[in-house]
Amino acid sequence: MLQIDKKYQAYYTKSVPIVRYMLTHLDLQEGDYVLEPCGGDGVFIEPILEKNASQSIDIYELNELAFFGLKKKFGGYINTQFSFADTLTDTNLDFKSSTGGFYDKIIANPPYGAWIDYEERKNLKKLYPGLYVKETYSLFLYRCVQLLKEGGRLVFIIPDTFLNLHMHSSLRAFFLTNTVIKEIALFPSNFFPNVNFGYANLSILVLERCSDEAKCLDNEFLVTTGFAKVEDLNTSDGHTKRYCFTQREVFNNQDHALFIADNQEVTRLLNHSDTRIGDIASCVTGFYSGNDKDFLKVLSKDVRNGKKYDVLDRETLFLGELNGQGTIGLKGEKHFVPIVKGGNTKYLKPNHWFMDWSVDSVGHYKKCKKARFQNSQFYFQNGIGVPMVSSSQITASLIEGRLFDQSIVGVFPHNQKLMWYLLAFFNTPTCNTLIRTINPSANNPANYIKKIPVIIPDDKLIDKINKLTKRIVESVRETGTYNQEQAGELQSIFIEIYGF
């Protein structure tokens, strides 16, 4: 089981198979100098010292309680040194990294998801320019690579988000050109029962420091996935899948991201597509009032998640065109406008939610620090709403001139002829395969939607798709549901277009 120190977001690794796997890949040799940059409760230190009581280990820990626990537990070992300090800012480590590296081996389960106050963020931005400082594990990875000797080995257990998230592109460029990756194992976080820390998957990264960039880029490495249970990390199980990559091909990918897909056509398209959603449409996040409890109303208490909101007085509902009033607000009694919110509904969402859009309220939204009056030029326009968070399948629905909130990415095609085509595409398994390869998490931020490759067929096929999609939308409008056979026909067309 993984134990948690919530203040420091320290997830202490209590899984014997994971510890065994990591120590095996650390490949300790006689005379190695080891760094544990976030000692925690000593889960890696204990087996190392059991094997070799004279092993030289430097242990860093920022949590005072954990630090004194480590000293009490391992203080009797003559070659074990303790530092009550922050690995990311410690000046002694600055010196050791400036000399070209100091340690032969580094092993850790660094903190992730910890809150970093704004002053500390400013300092970290200066120390680690170009890196995403809100996520501590990425800084630990960068820092520790710098602390490795040439040929020194690092084994980390970290979220798998470092492989593909947009904000880690600089980090990927660094370790792809400064290290030789030996292996990456990917597995679900539910290997740790009763722990939910917000990451879908974890990874164990094994790499070695290398100053020869050409050698780094030419290196081939393995990515292993499909572990049925945590014990499979240490066995050759028939369920696992192995993928082989060169660091050069990953480096040449968009944002240096690692795309893992069984179908090679998926990765080919992701790496070599000439046209992406961001080239043919604006992708923007929507509005937030700052206090929905006061400004948002619901059609009925029976609407999902609607019980804590006031019910709309229909005499206050405005359903006309706002024209120039979209960013100014409405005068008079009718000043509540429909707003498209999140929720995995395909093709068309009914009007269930309504936002106060009076002149006074709009003035408040523009001034309120908690509110998000962002991308207002797209409010009340015709576009497609893609929920930021989805379950297993990305979905999309028409905005149809309504307001859309910050849980939605609004997609506004530059060519209106592509509106229906894109609405159909976003609701297909083809699109889902692409977005989940780009970003395996359940989130669909605007920056990732922009990266989805698009194949634009000839006008005849676009017209066919448009007609089918319009029929589906009209069915939803009239009956609340759509014809599965027609949706299946659309899916088949997109499989023909994309090849998967």
Disulfide bonds with the S-S distance in Angstrom:
none
